[in-house]
Every structure is written in structure tokens, then in C-alpha cells.
Amino acid sequence: MSRRRVVVVALLGLALAGCQPNAGAPSAGAPGAETSSAGPSMTAAAVATPSSAEFAAIIQTAVEDRNGVVLDLPPAPRLPEGKTTAAYRAKRERDLPVVTEAKTRFKSFGFWYTSFSTTVTVESTESSGAEATVRFKELTEQYQASAANGPNNVPEEYSLPQIATFKASAQGWQLDSITPVGNNFGLPMTVVAH
């Protein structure tokens, strides 16, 4: 189905929804409503698939939020909750203590991260119905300091291919997972693979 047809179908659906009595989002468990652990799901026709740049912006923010956890003074996450599924948020909550423990161990050896810069490059996107898969590469430079030598001006650098999955929902497309691809040996501290 072409993108133009999806937009026309979505607009027609919105127009027809205004003709229904008590129009609104279906409640969980309502007859005919599709549900998942992330809440009501939508068909692809109801929510237009984002462009590669829109997916990249969400992924960039999610990866920066993940990488910020290792800093000595982590910033607050910037990705709004409505842009992620409950499954994504639950995994993040499970990962935080693991990353915090690794960071504490790293600091006990006299080292800590002071800043980082991350670039996300989308390599491909595929969508099927209410799900989308985005293959991307993360290139991150991390700067650290040590108790013995202070700040280091030469960054550590890693490049990591990953797959992000998205699901369509009543709130729009939501990030459902980010998974490293291939050999998981030597993953950065911020990536907890399970």
C-alpha cells in the first residue's frame, strides 16, 4: 500500500470516527479492540509509518538516554514515555541496576565517564502492519577521567550495529526494543543484552 493511500485511509478513518456516537479510544478489553501489553494497538492504516528520519530521531534520543546513565552525573531521560512501549520501559528498568553496578565497579578502580557523543545512522527500515524494524549503527565516543590523571582528551570509541523495533499504538509509533546485532562480546557498559 502506498504512503499516499495510507494517509488517505487514515484521514477517512478520522473523519468517520467523528460520525460515531461517543467516539474515543477503545478501552482495554472492549469488543473488537486489539490489545497488547503496551495497551491498545492500531492498524498500520490508522497510523502513518514515520519516515526514516523520524525513526532515527527517536532512536538517537533513546540511545543518548541509555548512554547518559554511565556518566558520573547522569542527565534526566529526554525520550517521552509515550514514545516507548511498556515492554521497552520495563527492560530499561531492569537494565538500570546492572549499568549502575558496572559504573560503580568502574569508579572503584579510579575511572569514570565525563561525557559522550553519539551518532545514529539508519541503514534500513521495514514495516509490516503495525510493526516496523529499523536497522541502524551507533557510533559513540566516550570521554573519561581517572583519579590518577584527571580528564582524558582522547575518547574511547565503539561502533555497534543494532535493530530497533517499533509498534503502532493509539499514541503513534512507539519504540519497543533495541537489540545489538551479531557478536555480543565486548559490548559497551550501557548495553545489557538479554
N, C-alpha and C positions, 0 to 999 in steps of 0.2 A: 504494500500500500504506500503510495507516495506521501511525502510530508504534507503537501498541499491538501490531499484528501483527508489526512488525519486531522488537520486544523479545521477543515470544513465540518467534519463529523463532530469534532469537539464543540465547535460553535453551535451547531444544530442541537446537540445534546444539551448545552447550556440554555438555549432558547426554549426548548421543550420542557426543561425542568421548571421553568417559570410558570408553565401552564398547569403543573401538578398541584393539588391541594397539599398544604403542609410540606412543601418541598424542603429538603435538607439532606444532610449527610446521613446515610443509613447507619443505624446503631448496630453495635456488635450483636450478632445473633439474629438480626432481622431476617425474615424470609427472603431468600434470593440474594442476600448480601454476601460477597466474598470476604472472608476474614483470614487473618494470619496472626502470628504472634506480634506483629508490628501494628496491628489494627486493621481497619477496613482497607482493602486493596481496590485498585481501579483498573479498568482495562486500558490498554495502550491507546485506544481511540479517545478516551476521556482525558488523558494527559499526554500532551505532545512530548515526544522524546527530545531531551535537551541536545544542543549542539556539542561537538567535541570540546569547544572552548568552555561551555558551561559545566560539562563534566570535569574538565581539567581544573576549573576554579574551585569546585567542591573538594576534589581530591587534594589539591595544593593546600587548602586550609586544613583538611583533616591530617595530612602528613605533617604540616607545621605544628599543629596542636600536639600530635604524637611526639615529635622531636623535642618540643619545648619542655616536656616532662623531665628530661635529663639535666636541664640547666640547674645551677645552684639555686636560683630564684625563678621557678617556672612561671611563665605568664598564664593568665586565665585562658581557657579554650575559647576560640573565636567562632567555631562552626556551630550554628544554631541547632538545638535539639531537633527541630522539625525537619532538618536536612538529613537525619540519620534514623535508621530503624531501631527498635528496641533491642534487637539482636546485636547490632553494632555497639550500642551503648553498653550492653551487658558485657561484651568481650572487653571493651575498653576498661570497665570497672575491674574485671578480673586481671587485666594486664598491669594496671597501675601499681599494685603492691609488688609485683615481680620487678618492674623497672625501678621502683623506689629502692628495693633491696639491692639491686645491682649498682645503682647510683651511690648508695651508702657504702657498699663494699669498695667501689672505685675511690671514693673520697677517703676511706680509711687508709688507702695506700698513698694518700697525699695528692690526688688528682681530682679535678672537677671540670665540667664543661662550662664555658662562659658565654658562648654564642654559636649560632649556626646559620647557614643559608641553604635553602633547598630549592631546587628547580624540578618541576614535574613536566615530563614530556609524554603526551598521549601518543601511543603507537597505533592503536586501532580501537574501534568501538563496534559492538554488535548489539542489536536489540531484537527481542522476540517477545511479543505480547507485552506483559507488564514487567519484564526483566531486561536488564542491559548489563553487558560485560565490557569493561574498559581495560585494555592492556596498556600499561604505562611504565616509564622508567623514572626512578627517583635518583637525582644526583644531589648529594648532601655534603657540605663542608662543615666540619665541627671544629671549633677552636676550644682549646683547653688551657688550664693553668695548673701549676703544681706548687706545692708548699715550698719546694726547694728552689725553683727558678721563676716563679710568678707566671704571668701570661705568656703563652707561646704564640708567635705571629704566623706560624706555619700550620695550616689546618690539616686534620685527618680528613680523608675524602672516601666516600663509597658511592657506588652506583648499583642500584638494586631494581631488577625487573619485578613488577607486581601486577596483580589483577584486582581491580575493584569491581564489585557487583552492586547494582542499584535495583531498587524495586519501586514501581509506581504505587502511589498511595493517594489518599484524599488530600494530603498536604503537598503533593507533587512527587517528583522523583527523590528517593531517599537512598543514601549510601548504606549498604547492608554489610559489606565486608571489604577488607583489603588483605590480600594474601601474597606473600613472596612467591616467586616462581623459581623452580629449579633447585639448585644446591643450597640448602639452608645452613651450611657450615659457615661460621663466622658472621652471622647476622649482627647488625648493629644493636646496641643495648636497647634501643627503643622498640625493636620488633620482637614480639613474643609470639613464636609460632606454636599453635596448637590446632 
